């Protein structure tokens, strides 16, 4: 369900309706790629953590890394960009 919500939010935030097809195509490409590669990588990491008898390490490092990436990404969002984008939509 979260994937569909993100797709709708992404479609609503496009600067122009002319690029909507491109944005949706890129969204679907990366969504499919992550669905194909994600379980493989997560399975290998979890299997390795079971071999060293520390299964909590994978989840702790994964959540910490993901939280750090999202936090760093928020530093690049500016209110001026959001205001300009929302007033220039078709």
Buried (B, 14 or more C-beta within 10 A) or exposed (E): EEEEEEBEEBEEEBBEEEEBEEBBEEBEEEEEEEEEEEEEEEEEBBEEBEEEEEBEBBEEEBEEEEEEEEEEEEEEEEEEEEEEEEEEEE
